[in-house]
């Protein structure tokens, strides 16, 4: 078998090697440049003196909160999408499209839209302001809302895929054993799609962590309140580039960590 | 008569299932037919997973379905034990947890349910695999776990959907013999659905041959095998796997 494959060769036309090589270099070289520019000698000093720690804490906290919000709201939405097979196809398609819109929408547009909904004079924001004296824009909750808006679709799609792949006959089996719908959800279906939920949550967290456009538009840039890592990196590039490199390195390390988590067995649900 | 009394009609586009069943407690009726004959539909209706278009199902004088008066007892409330095709054991639970699932669903304390589940596994001689997950069980072992999971609730009706189809030919004969002795002690009504008349010959008291939703022949398995009413029934026995 292996012999056969060797004798066949790769079958790749020679001319493809050049663009393929350029593409790979294009994807890898910027990261090489970044790692090359990191001021390793002053790494500890920069981290200690700048407010990187503050930004990182805020970023992680908001990323986790946005992922939690996405889990609580996104898993049920994925459920509805996956199990809406007897609905009218047009309704189903529309629903799915609505979920995917934030994925393809420029994040800045998302930020503007959130301002128009939740801002002081926004569609809902005006009532939050006049009835409850709540102003969301430029607060830490606004960061979480921006991140959840942009990142939740990743989770919904991953969980929906896992749900579609799960064997529904197992739910029939549980039903004949006397299980209520809630027990079937909790003890059969949810454990079955757990790998998909974990994969979706990891993707969602990674996306939330890197969020820039919607956050700076809707939540602004206040140190310790809304200045997350990507925003801090962008700003530091003007004032102290080495700090920007360090922040970028930290974000790179976190992203690679996510990639590692994804390659793990937990993620088997994502591909199925 | 105690046991199962059912008249089932299911209509779907170009398909019509029309079947009457009377299965006394302690006896086994086999429904035999090829794919698309309506035997799986019959089982889903009896289990309560599918509502019949019309008809009436009575089990131990309890009305489970009566389309005319709008009665339908849901699958979770009707208490039929089902051994599904491919067994459908919960892959994330061990054998004991699979068997204990039913009692726990009925509000029995986890510890008690597990002890009872262990007892059933012992009874079926697979106690040693109690903490094994389904993926690591052989076909015959999985079949016994599935049977224990269905019987632990002591259902008045046991439904077996192709219980031997998932096995390879060499183990099928042995498992069939085991199943025969396991079912001997069961006091409820059993409906066995299979494409293989050999299963019916070995296990059933009554055989119903189904084709495209209609009953072609019914009677004692040996009598049907000895005098098939037409070439279709005769062919079934000729092509039998065993």
Interface residues (C-beta under 8 A of the other chain):
Chain A: X167 X169 X170 X172 X173 X174 X175 X176 X177 X178 X179 X180 X183 X187 X188 X191 X192 X194
Chain B: X47 X48 X49 X74 X75 X76 X77 X79 X80 X81 X82 X84 X86 X88 X90 X91 X92 X101 X102 X105 X106 X149 X153
